[in-house]
Amino acid sequence: MTSEPIVHVRGARRRYGTFEAVRGVDLDVHRGELVALLGTNGAGKTSFVELVEGLAPSDGGTVRVLGHDPYRERRQIVGSLGIMLQSAGFSGDLTVIETARTWAGTLSRSRPVDVVLDAVNLVHRADVRVASLSGGEKRRLDLALATMGDPEVLFLDEPTTGLDPESRRATWRLVQGLLAAGTTVLLTTHYLEEAEELADRIAIMQAGRIVRSGSVADIVAAEPARVELVVRNAAGRPVVPTVGDLPSLEGVVGVPEIDRVGRLRLRTTSLQDDLFTLLQWADARQLRLDDLDARSASLEQAFLAMDGAGSGAHTDDTTEVAA
Ligand SMILES: Nc1ncnc2c1ncn2[C@@H]1O[C@H](COP(=O)(O)OP(=O)(O)OP(=O)(O)O)[C@@H](O)[C@H]1O
C-alpha cells in the first residue's frame, strides 16, 4: 500500500509518573485496513490506543491520525473518529433508544438510530434502561454508538469481551461490513480467533513495545511446526529409537523427545523437508510412522511462545524510567 497511512505513529511513549507503559511504539494503519493489537494484560495496549484516540498526549515521538495530532488537533478529526472504549460511561437511567438519540444529537452526521441499533441486534431492547442491560448488551450499545457517525477511523478496545459466541460473530460481521465500506480499524483484543478472523495485520505488544507485527501467516511462519508420531516395526510393535538413530533433520529446534512407547515429538522450521527425510528413513528400515500428526503452528502457539520468551521483559516491565 502506498497511500499515506491513516494512523501513523513513530516512537510513541506514555508515562504514568515514573512508570513508562508505552516505550517507543511505531505503527501504521492504512486506509481500509484492520490492525489488531494483541498482548497480555498490562502490555500497554489501552495506554497506546488512548494516544491515537487523542485521549492523552504522547510523552514522546509522533502520533498522527488523518494527518493530525489527535490530542492537540482533536477538533479537526473528532468527527471522523469512532471510539469504543473498554468501559462506556453511559447513564444507566436513560433507555437504549434515548441513549442512542442523545449520542446522535452530538454528532455532525449520524446514521439512522434504528438502523444502527438493528445492526447490533438491540432494537428489541430499545425501551429498556441501560442499567438493566446485560454486560454483552452494553458492549453492543457501545459499538452502536461508536459506529453511529459513520466514522472514517474506528478504534475498538476489546469490543467483544463479555459477548456470547453468537453476538461475537455478529460483531465480526458488522466490522467486516464496515471494512468493506472502507473504514479503517484499530482493534485490541484478547481473542486470537478474532484477530485471525478480522485482521489484515497483527501487532503484538509486550511490556510497552511492539515485539512482532505482520500478517497472521507471517507471524505463524516464524514459529516452528510440530510433528508427532509413533515408531513401530512391520509387525506393529513399538520401536524406541534413540535420538542418535534418527536421520539428520535440518530444521529441528531443540532436541526431539522420544518416550518409552516410541512416541516421537519434535519441532521444526522445515516441516516438509524434515517430514520427507523421516518417511524415507522409516521406509529404508521397514518401520511404520503411526499416528502421524504434522501441523504448522497456530497463532495461539506463536503468541504463547512469544510471551514465554518475553518473561524477562515482563520483569523489566516494573523498571522505572527517569521522569
Ligand atoms: N492511570 C494509570 N496510572 C498508572 N499506571 C497505569 C495507569 N493505567 C495503566 N497503567 C499501567 O500501565 C500498564 C499498561 O496498562 P494498559 O491498561 O495499557 O494495558 P493493556 O495491555 O491494555 O491491558 P489489558 O489487556 O489488561 O486491558 C499496566 O502496568 C498498568 O498497570
The ligand as an SDF file (V2000), in Angstrom:
LIG
                    3D

 31 33  0  0  0  0  0  0  0  0999 V2000
   -3.6520    5.5410   35.0900 N   0  0  0  0  0  0  0  0  0  0  0  0
   -2.6310    4.7250   35.3100 C   0  0  0  0  0  0  0  0  0  0  0  0
   -1.7200    5.0110   36.2560 N   0  0  0  0  0  0  0  0  0  0  0  0
   -0.6460    4.2060   36.4770 C   0  0  0  0  0  0  0  0  0  0  0  0
   -0.4020    3.0670   35.7890 N   0  0  0  0  0  0  0  0  0  0  0  0
   -1.2810    2.7410   34.8330 C   0  0  0  0  0  0  0  0  0  0  0  0
   -2.4360    3.5410   34.5510 C   0  0  0  0  0  0  0  0  0  0  0  0
   -3.1080    2.9510   33.5230 N   0  0  0  0  0  0  0  0  0  0  0  0
   -2.4230    1.8360   33.2020 C   0  0  0  0  0  0  0  0  0  0  0  0
   -1.3280    1.7110   33.9750 N   0  0  0  0  0  0  0  0  0  0  0  0
   -0.3200    0.6570   33.9100 C   0  0  0  0  0  0  0  0  0  0  0  0
    0.2210    0.6580   32.6020 O   0  0  0  0  0  0  0  0  0  0  0  0
    0.4500   -0.6820   32.1560 C   0  0  0  0  0  0  0  0  0  0  0  0
   -0.2870   -0.9100   30.8580 C   0  0  0  0  0  0  0  0  0  0  0  0
   -1.6850   -0.8710   31.1090 O   0  0  0  0  0  0  0  0  0  0  0  0
   -2.7440   -0.9640   29.9390 P   0  0  0  0  0  0  0  0  0  0  0  0
   -4.0910   -0.8240   30.5390 O   0  0  0  0  0  0  0  0  0  0  0  0
   -2.3560   -0.0200   28.8650 O   0  0  0  0  0  0  0  0  0  0  0  0
   -2.5080   -2.4610   29.4180 O   0  0  0  0  0  0  0  0  0  0  0  0
   -3.3930   -3.3480   28.4610 P   0  0  0  0  0  0  0  0  0  0  0  0
   -2.4340   -4.0440   27.5470 O   0  0  0  0  0  0  0  0  0  0  0  0
   -4.4450   -2.5340   27.8300 O   0  0  0  0  0  0  0  0  0  0  0  0
   -4.0170   -4.3820   29.4740 O   0  0  0  0  0  0  0  0  0  0  0  0
   -5.4290   -5.1730   29.4420 P   0  0  0  0  0  0  0  0  0  0  0  0
   -5.2760   -6.2070   28.3930 O   0  0  0  0  0  0  0  0  0  0  0  0
   -5.4880   -5.7520   30.8110 O   0  0  0  0  0  0  0  0  0  0  0  0
   -6.5030   -4.1830   29.1440 O   0  0  0  0  0  0  0  0  0  0  0  0
   -0.0010   -1.5860   33.2860 C   0  0  0  0  0  0  0  0  0  0  0  0
    1.1510   -1.9490   34.0420 O   0  0  0  0  0  0  0  0  0  0  0  0
   -0.9370   -0.7190   34.0990 C   0  0  0  0  0  0  0  0  0  0  0  0
   -0.9230   -1.0910   35.4590 O   0  0  0  0  0  0  0  0  0  0  0  0
  1  2  1  0
  2  3  1  0
  2  7  2  0
  3  4  2  0
  4  5  1  0
  5  6  2  0
  6  7  1  0
  6 10  1  0
  7  8  1  0
  8  9  2  0
  9 10  1  0
 10 11  1  0
 11 12  1  0
 11 30  1  0
 12 13  1  0
 13 14  1  0
 13 28  1  0
 14 15  1  0
 15 16  1  0
 16 17  2  0
 16 18  1  0
 16 19  1  0
 19 20  1  0
 20 21  2  0
 20 22  1  0
 20 23  1  0
 23 24  1  0
 24 25  2  0
 24 26  1  0
 24 27  1  0
 28 29  1  0
 28 30  1  0
 30 31  1  0
M  END
$$$$
